[in-house]
Amino acid sequence: MLDPSADQIRDWSNSVIELMAGYLGDLRDRRVYRHMSSREIRDALDSALPTKGIDFDGLLKVFRDTIIPFSRQNAHPRMFGYVQSPGTPLAAFADLLASVLNANLTVWRSAPAPVELERLTIDWIRQILGFNAGAGGLFVSGGSIANFAAIAAARQAKDYLSGRLRIYASSETHFSIAKAAALLGIGRENVRLVAVDERFRMRLDDLVAKITADLEAGYVPFCVVANAGTVNTGAVDPLAEIREVANRFQLWMHVDGSYGAFAVLAKSARKLFTGIDQADSIALDPHKWLYLPVDVGCVIYREPGIARAAFAHEAEYTRIISEEADEAFAFWDYGPELSRRFRALKVWMLLKGVGLDRLGEAIESNLACARHLESMVRGSDDFEMVAPVELSIFCFRHVPVQLKNESPEAIDAFNERLLVALQRDGSSYLSNATLAGRFALRGCVLNYRTTLRDMEILLDDLRRVARSLPTST
Ligand SMILES: Cc1ncc(COP(=O)(O)O)c(C=O)c1O
């Protein structure tokens, strides 16, 4: 098992490919989710410490009979929860090949061609965003670490020992920003939450007021985080205007585009991102709206030299001896990780194999699905929108006729029960958001398999499941 022959490898791969093709072939007919307990899964797994191994078929059987059925089917076209990509077979093969080569992308000499491929792919992403030619960055595990790396660089750009630092971000900002501030010693309490407008976008008047008040109180404002697609509603903050404020107060402008930034590839959304190319840094996740399997996030810095000042670390065991500048390149100088998997392969295979035109079409179709849902909800008398659709996220609630005159709390409680019942039903899957104190059903279309018809099925599923629920507890 440890060192299979070429024939054994062929045998194994035939079984795996058969399983993969079968799984993806009938995905639409599966339930997205089923109710399950931790105990049920543990009971199904052989927990004995394995002193002797078993054969490959035995391992695959556990995957097929236990792991698949006791998983949420994230590639299902009606998996609308959170910000979940479906993955794609091309990337599954890329992940396999990356593990076969087992390249470790620390420095150029450790993995020359993989490092060049990452630099090339990062440069394509830079071009997609319209950043200046000198900008650069790297792949990381996801948006949270990309945000962390960017805030570390932002701090480096300021004389950060001169006083208590402050970051500004809208109240809709993902929690990874506060977490980064905590981990970097800036402190969660120094992330100032800026108020949002009726479309959940950062309010510039409140941003300026907060910065001004902090300056007067002796704090050191150093960074503003703008959202290019908030996690709750998909709101895109006014990027060009935030850049102006950042310039006025000499702040680093970071854009969290983890969910939304790849929507620049869709013509109908492009205008929302005006000014994105002027950011000092951006986080964006190929494992979200480029449909790739986890884990691959990305951070791009306008001036990579500043990130280098934040991350570079000299140690004798990593000293690069007698190399030219290009070949002395080290990713560890630009981010928090040392050993790094060959994440670039799946991004490269996707961009090169599928092409930007087709990816733009797929994103456009996701946007159309969310807009279709919004127009059906607005045209119905038993659903209502809780936030406008900006990208592919939709927040709404079910208000059947018998609940029309009930209190907002009763409608919240009903929708909470409805969400749990929908998830257990398994035909469609939503998650939730709290917006202006009200509970919302929340969905995000992030799958090239999802069609307009799936959005209609979602509403039918909700009506069907709601009929089986009592309207009050
Ligand atoms: C806007 C935003 N930022 C950051 C993140 C964190 O990304 P990750 O889960 O890849 O760490 C998310 C995750 O959904 C997100 O939506």
The ligand as a Gaussian input file, in Angstrom:
#p B3LYP/6-31G(d) Opt

LIG

0 1
 C      -16.259000      38.606000       2.632000
 C      -15.479000      37.458000       3.204000
 N      -14.250000      37.679000       3.705000
 C      -13.506000      36.687000       4.228000
 C      -13.989000      35.393000       4.273000
 C      -13.121000      34.304000       4.853000
 O      -12.708000      33.471000       3.823000
 P      -12.080000      32.000000       4.137000
 O      -13.246000      31.173000       4.601000
 O      -11.562000      31.565000       2.812000
 O      -11.048000      32.150000       5.162000
 C      -15.279000      35.128000       3.784000
 C      -15.837000      33.776000       3.871000
 O      -16.956000      33.521000       3.499000
 C      -16.030000      36.181000       3.214000
 O      -17.248000      35.981000       2.692000

